[in-house]
């Protein structure tokens, strides 16, 4: 594996982790969980 590919992989990993952390800090975890619950309830016909 070339150094360029390795650098790209590490960069993408760091960006993904940064995005997850920033989303958690901004309170998006609650929003995503709420939407997931609503979708699941609609799928089984309750919501």
N, C-alpha and C positions, 0 to 999 in steps of 0.2 A: 504494500500500500504506500502510495507516495505521500510526501510530507504535505502536499497541497490538499489532498483528500482528507488527511487526518486533521488539518487545520480547519477545514470546512465543517467536519463532523463536530469538533470541539466547539466551534463558534455557534453552530446551530443548537447544541446542547445547552450552552451558556445562555443563549437568547431564550430558549424554551423555559429554563429554570427561572430566569428573570421575569418572564411574562407571567408565570404561575405565581411567583412571589408578589408581584405588583397587583395582580388580580385579587389575591387573598387580602392584601393590605387595603384595597379599595372596597372590600365587602362583597365581591362578586360571588363568593362561595355560597352565600345564602340565596342569591338570585338563581344561580345554576341549580342548586338543590331544589328550590321551589319549583322551577320549571320542570325538572326531571320527575318530581313527584306528580305534578299535574299531568304530564304525558303518560306516566304509568297508570294513573287512575283512569284516564280516558281510554286507554287501551283495554282495560278490563271492564269498562262500562260503568264505572261509579261516578266519575267526575263529569 
